[in-house]
Structures are given as C-alpha cells and as structure tokens.
Amino acid sequence: MLNIEQLSITFNEGTPDEKKALANINLSLTPGQFVTIIGSNGAGKSTLMNMISGSLMPDVGDVKIAGNKVTFEPEYKRARLIGRVFQDPMAGTAPSMTIEENLALAYSRNKKRTLKFGVTKNRKDLFVEHLKTLNLGLENRLYAKVGLLSGGERQALSLLMATFTEPKILLLDEHTAALDPSRAELITNLTKEIVEAHQLTTLMVTHNMQQALDLGNRLIMMDKGQIILDVNEEEKKGLTIEKLLQEFQRIRGTQMENDRAILG
C-alpha cells in the first residue's frame, strides 16, 4: 500500500546549519498495517510524514501509494489518497465553517468536483451516522461553527474527516499530544476503533512510548534521519518502554535524549 525507496533530504545544504533530515529511508506497508513511529526530537519523524503527504519533496528517492508513484506530486493531488490528522486541533478543519460544511469538504476529497449542492439529504444522513460513532453528541450540532468546539471535539472531528472516505494511507502526526489526558485517551480509543473497523493502512508518529506500544501491529524507531529499529507484531507484544530504551542504547551506544520520548 505504501512503498518508500531511498528517500533522502538535506536541509540548509552547504551551510553551517546543514542537516541530513532523512537518509536513505526504505519502508513498505502492506494493506491494513498500523505502524507507530517513535524517536527523539529531530529524528526525522515529521519530515517523513511531510514527504509522504507531499508538503516536502525529497532530494532523491521515491514514494508510491497504492501503486501510484507520487514522489513529486503536490500535496493537493495526493489528498485523494491520504488522510491526515495533525498535532494542533486547530489544523485540518475550517473554524469559520459548520460541522456539516467541513464534513462535506472532506467527503468530496476523493471525488470528482461538480457545481451541485454539496450537502444532500443522503449525505446529511451519512454525516449524522458517522458523527454518532464518536459518542460526543456532534450529530446534534451539524450547524455549529467548528471554531466553537473544544480541542478534543475538534480533534475527534478531524479524525473522522480524515478517515470516513477510507483513504489509502492515514497519517497521524502526534495527534493526541496537544490534548489533556482524558481527551487524549478519548482520541486514542477512537483511533484504534476507526482504524480496526476500516482496516486502514496507518502511520502514527508519537513521542509517547507507551502509546506506541499499545497501538498498532508494527513499531519503528527513528534517529538522526534513519530507521534504526523495525519491530513486527509478534516481537512488539513482548516489548516494554525499558526494553525499547535498552535497544536504542544497544544500537546507538548512548542513551536516548531525555525528552518526551521516554515518557509512558
């Protein structure tokens, strides 16, 4: 479903601030795989997500989604294949538009655009059914401006908008990091339910190692623009935070940076 070959990019090349953000990344995801990605700040996690989504172009390498080579396609052209939820609950939705209008835009993402009215009765019924699955009462607030929703409600809506057209790839970029613990737990549970229900091929970046262990069926650790550990489903079942930190030290010969990556 996703194939990445020899993906590399260097920022500020030829200057004192030169940084190899990604170095020869090779990664393949089969349909339905749910991969969590961990690593210290600056490991290249978000850069990888931006390469897949098309907001960054590589120096070298290829990106293929569902057999389509999209390496140098702009972000808007890849939108038909990709759903994405960002860390910031304010991103990914239009705050001045209603819940219904936001859902109508998301619904049209992978469809041919026409001049017909965007929200038919059938579509409204569809939106209501999907909103009910969130158990937040948003199905009764179709005409509420999204900017008036709480952070957790807005992130739940963003997750729904990113997934209800069943994209080929779902990208989750630290999508619970900005939420309080109770809302983060809500979004984490919704993520698990939605991904499993639709068997979505998913990449999720997180700083929270326990979350990376609890979700998904494969785990990748990145450091300095490289994938240094790739754990399959069976191996993942026996992992703990302590074992992950030990693996990092074994591979790199040093302890992982004392940042949010070591938090459970």
Backbone torsions as a table, in degrees:
resi	resn	phi	psi	omega
1	MET	NA	-40.4	175.3
2	LEU	-128.7	128.0	177.4
3	ASN	-131.6	121.6	178.9
4	ILE	-118.8	129.1	-176.9
5	GLU	-128.9	122.8	171.9
6	GLN	51.3	40.3	-176.5
7	LEU	-76.5	124.9	-178.7
8	SER	-142.4	146.3	172.9
9	ILE	-153.9	139.4	177.0
10	THR	-120.0	128.6	177.3
11	PHE	-92.2	142.6	176.3
12	ASN	55.3	42.8	-176.7
13	GLU	-61.0	136.7	178.2
14	GLY	81.5	7.8	178.6
15	THR	-118.1	168.2	177.0
16	PRO	-61.9	-18.6	-179.5
17	ASP	-96.5	14.9	-178.5
18	GLU	-56.3	135.3	179.0
19	LYS	-143.2	127.3	175.0
20	LYS	-81.0	97.9	-173.7
21	ALA	-76.2	-37.4	173.2
22	LEU	-136.0	137.9	-176.7
23	ALA	-130.1	100.0	174.0
24	ASN	54.1	54.8	-180.0
25	ILE	-78.8	127.6	173.0
26	ASN	-121.8	126.0	-175.9
27	LEU	-154.5	133.4	176.0
28	SER	-130.9	134.3	176.3
29	LEU	-118.8	130.4	175.3
30	THR	-85.4	159.0	-179.2
31	PRO	-53.9	130.8	177.5
32	GLY	87.7	-5.7	177.5
33	GLN	-69.5	140.9	177.8
34	PHE	-120.6	103.5	-173.3
35	VAL	-106.9	126.3	173.6
36	THR	-99.2	141.5	-177.2
37	ILE	-121.6	125.9	177.5
38	ILE	-122.7	165.5	179.4
39	GLY	160.2	159.7	179.6
40	SER	-67.9	170.1	174.2
41	ASN	-57.1	134.7	179.5
42	GLY	83.0	9.3	-178.4
43	ALA	-73.6	-20.2	179.7
44	GLY	110.7	7.2	-175.3
45	LYS	-62.9	-54.7	-178.3
46	SER	-69.4	-31.6	175.8
47	THR	-61.3	-41.4	177.2
48	LEU	-61.4	-44.5	178.8
49	MET	-61.9	-40.5	179.9
50	ASN	-67.2	-32.3	175.9
51	MET	-67.1	-41.1	-179.3
52	ILE	-68.2	-40.1	-176.6
53	SER	-76.4	-22.3	179.5
54	GLY	98.9	4.5	176.8
55	SER	-80.3	-11.7	170.9
56	LEU	-133.4	144.9	176.2
57	MET	-108.9	141.6	-177.4
58	PRO	-77.6	159.6	169.4
59	ASP	-72.3	-44.2	176.0
60	VAL	-143.6	164.4	176.7
61	GLY	109.5	174.6	-177.2
62	ASP	-134.5	148.2	173.4
63	VAL	-126.3	126.0	176.4
64	LYS	-125.4	134.4	177.6
65	ILE	-124.0	120.6	-178.5
66	ALA	51.4	40.2	178.2
67	GLY	83.3	-4.7	-180.0
68	ASN	-94.7	124.4	176.1
69	LYS	-78.4	115.4	-174.0
70	VAL	-121.0	14.2	-171.1
71	THR	-45.6	-45.9	-176.1
72	PHE	-116.2	17.9	173.5
73	GLU	-76.1	140.9	177.7
74	PRO	-68.5	163.7	-175.0
75	GLU	-57.0	-41.4	-174.8
76	TYR	-66.4	-28.1	178.6
77	LYS	-76.3	-29.1	179.1
78	ARG	-80.5	-12.8	-174.5
79	ALA	-57.3	-28.0	-179.5
80	ARG	-68.8	-18.4	-176.8
81	LEU	-105.6	-17.3	-167.7
82	ILE	-124.6	137.7	166.8
83	GLY	-113.2	140.8	-177.3
84	ARG	-141.0	138.3	174.1
85	VAL	-123.1	129.1	-174.8
86	PHE	-95.9	169.8	177.9
87	GLN	-65.2	-40.6	-176.8
88	ASP	-79.6	117.6	178.2
89	PRO	-59.8	-18.4	179.6
90	MET	-79.5	-14.2	179.6
91	ALA	-91.0	155.9	174.8
92	GLY	87.8	-7.5	176.5
93	THR	-134.1	163.5	176.8
94	ALA	-102.5	106.1	-171.7
95	PRO	-63.9	-27.8	-177.4
96	SER	-85.5	-4.0	179.1
97	MET	-103.4	160.1	-178.9
98	THR	-77.4	168.4	175.2
99	ILE	-57.0	-45.6	-179.7
100	GLU	-59.3	-45.3	-178.3
101	GLU	-66.2	-38.6	177.1
102	ASN	-63.7	-43.3	178.9
103	LEU	-65.3	-36.1	178.4
104	ALA	-63.5	-39.9	177.5
105	LEU	-64.4	-44.8	-179.7
106	ALA	-64.8	-38.4	-179.7
107	TYR	-62.1	-32.6	-176.7
108	SER	-86.2	-1.0	-172.5
109	ARG	-58.0	-42.6	-176.8
110	ASN	-107.8	24.1	-179.6
111	LYS	-122.2	159.1	177.5
112	LYS	-68.1	130.6	-178.4
113	ARG	-78.5	140.7	176.2
114	THR	-134.0	178.7	177.9
115	LEU	-92.8	5.7	178.9
116	LYS	-69.8	155.9	178.7
117	PHE	-59.5	134.4	-170.2
118	GLY	-71.5	-27.1	-175.3
119	VAL	-121.6	100.0	174.8
120	THR	-88.2	171.2	178.3
121	LYS	-61.4	-40.9	179.7
122	ASN	-62.8	-41.3	178.6
123	ARG	-66.6	-40.5	179.3
124	LYS	-60.9	-43.0	178.0
125	ASP	-61.8	-39.4	178.1
126	LEU	-63.4	-44.9	179.6
127	PHE	-60.3	-43.4	-179.5
128	VAL	-61.4	-44.2	-179.3
129	GLU	-62.0	-41.8	179.4
130	HIS	-69.8	-39.9	178.8
131	LEU	-63.6	-33.5	178.6
132	LYS	-60.5	-31.6	-178.2
133	THR	-66.3	-17.7	179.9
134	LEU	-80.0	-19.0	-179.5
135	ASN	56.7	38.5	179.5
136	LEU	-119.1	1.5	-179.8
137	GLY	76.7	10.7	-177.5
138	LEU	-69.4	-18.6	177.9
139	GLU	-66.0	-18.1	177.7
140	ASN	-95.4	5.5	-176.6
141	ARG	-129.3	37.8	-175.9
142	LEU	-55.8	-30.9	-174.6
143	TYR	-99.9	10.3	176.8
144	ALA	-78.6	140.9	175.9
145	LYS	-68.2	135.3	-176.9
146	VAL	-63.8	-29.9	179.1
147	GLY	-63.5	-15.8	179.7
148	LEU	-91.0	-5.4	-179.6
149	LEU	-77.4	156.1	174.1
150	SER	-71.4	167.3	180.0
151	GLY	-59.0	-42.8	179.7
152	GLY	-66.4	-41.5	178.3
153	GLU	-63.8	-40.7	-178.0
154	ARG	-68.6	-38.0	178.9
155	GLN	-69.7	-35.4	175.7
156	ALA	-63.5	-41.2	176.9
157	LEU	-64.6	-41.5	178.1
158	SER	-59.9	-41.9	178.6
159	LEU	-63.6	-43.2	178.1
160	LEU	-63.2	-44.9	-179.3
161	MET	-62.5	-34.5	-177.8
162	ALA	-75.9	-18.6	-170.6
163	THR	-118.9	-18.6	-170.0
164	PHE	-76.4	-5.9	168.8
165	THR	-97.5	8.3	177.8
166	GLU	50.0	70.3	-179.2
167	PRO	-66.0	161.0	177.9
168	LYS	-66.9	-35.9	179.0
169	ILE	-133.7	133.8	174.2
170	LEU	-109.8	124.5	179.2
171	LEU	-110.3	122.2	179.6
172	LEU	-117.4	108.3	-172.5
173	ASP	-104.1	85.2	-178.2
174	GLU	52.1	47.5	-168.4
175	HIS	-75.3	-3.5	175.0
176	THR	-113.6	-2.0	-170.7
177	ALA	-65.6	-30.4	-175.5
178	ALA	-91.6	3.9	-175.6
179	LEU	-101.4	155.7	174.7
180	ASP	-70.1	162.0	-172.5
181	PRO	-53.4	-41.2	-177.3
182	SER	-68.8	-41.3	178.3
183	ARG	-70.5	-36.4	177.3
184	ALA	-61.7	-39.7	178.3
185	GLU	-65.4	-40.8	177.4
186	LEU	-58.5	-49.2	-177.5
187	ILE	-67.8	-36.7	177.3
188	THR	-60.9	-45.9	179.5
189	ASN	-65.5	-41.1	177.3
190	LEU	-62.2	-41.0	179.0
191	THR	-58.1	-49.2	-179.3
192	LYS	-59.7	-44.9	-178.4
193	GLU	-64.4	-45.9	-176.2
194	ILE	-68.4	-44.3	-179.4
195	VAL	-63.2	-42.7	179.6
196	GLU	-68.4	-40.1	-177.5
197	ALA	-63.5	-38.4	-176.1
198	HIS	-104.7	1.4	-178.9
199	GLN	49.9	51.1	-177.5
200	LEU	-80.3	136.5	173.1
201	THR	-75.4	119.3	-165.5
202	THR	-133.3	138.6	169.3
203	LEU	-118.1	123.9	-179.5
204	MET	-124.6	118.7	174.5
205	VAL	-88.4	134.5	176.6
206	THR	-149.5	148.3	171.0
207	HIS	-89.9	-13.8	-174.4
208	ASN	-89.7	107.6	-175.6
209	MET	-63.3	-37.2	-179.6
210	GLN	-65.2	-39.2	176.4
211	GLN	-62.9	-39.8	179.0
212	ALA	-64.4	-31.8	178.5
213	LEU	-78.5	-35.1	-175.4
214	ASP	-76.5	-30.1	-175.9
215	LEU	-106.1	152.5	170.4
216	GLY	83.4	174.0	-179.3
217	ASN	-123.8	16.6	176.1
218	ARG	-162.1	146.1	-178.0
219	LEU	-132.9	135.1	178.8
220	ILE	-122.3	136.8	174.1
221	MET	-112.1	131.0	179.1
222	MET	-114.8	152.5	175.2
223	ASP	-158.4	130.0	176.8
224	LYS	51.6	44.5	174.8
225	GLY	78.1	12.5	-179.2
226	GLN	-129.4	154.0	170.5
227	ILE	-87.6	114.7	-175.8
228	ILE	-105.5	-10.8	179.0
229	LEU	-152.2	134.2	179.9
230	ASP	-135.4	110.2	-171.6
231	VAL	-110.8	126.9	-179.6
232	ASN	-81.9	178.8	-172.6
233	GLU	-61.1	-45.0	-178.1
234	GLU	-66.2	-44.4	179.2
235	GLU	-65.0	-34.8	-177.3
236	LYS	-63.9	-32.4	-177.2
237	LYS	-60.7	-29.5	-178.0
238	GLY	-96.8	4.9	-176.8
239	LEU	-82.4	150.3	171.0
240	THR	-131.7	169.0	176.6
241	ILE	-59.1	-43.0	-179.4
242	GLU	-60.5	-42.5	179.3
243	LYS	-66.0	-36.9	177.2
244	LEU	-63.1	-44.0	178.8
245	LEU	-65.0	-36.8	176.7
246	GLN	-65.2	-39.1	177.8
247	GLU	-64.1	-42.2	177.8
248	PHE	-59.6	-45.5	-178.9
249	GLN	-65.7	-37.0	178.7
250	ARG	-64.9	-42.2	-176.3
251	ILE	-74.9	-44.0	-173.8
252	ARG	-97.3	-15.1	-179.9
253	GLY	74.2	15.7	179.7
254	THR	-151.7	164.2	179.1
255	GLN	-78.9	151.4	175.7
256	MET	-66.5	146.5	179.1
257	GLU	-52.4	144.9	-178.8
258	ASN	-82.0	69.1	177.2
259	ASP	-123.0	-162.2	-174.9
260	ARG	-65.0	-13.2	-176.5
261	ALA	-63.7	-22.3	-176.7
262	ILE	-96.2	2.4	-178.6
263	LEU	-81.4	140.1	176.7
264	GLY	-92.2	NA	NA
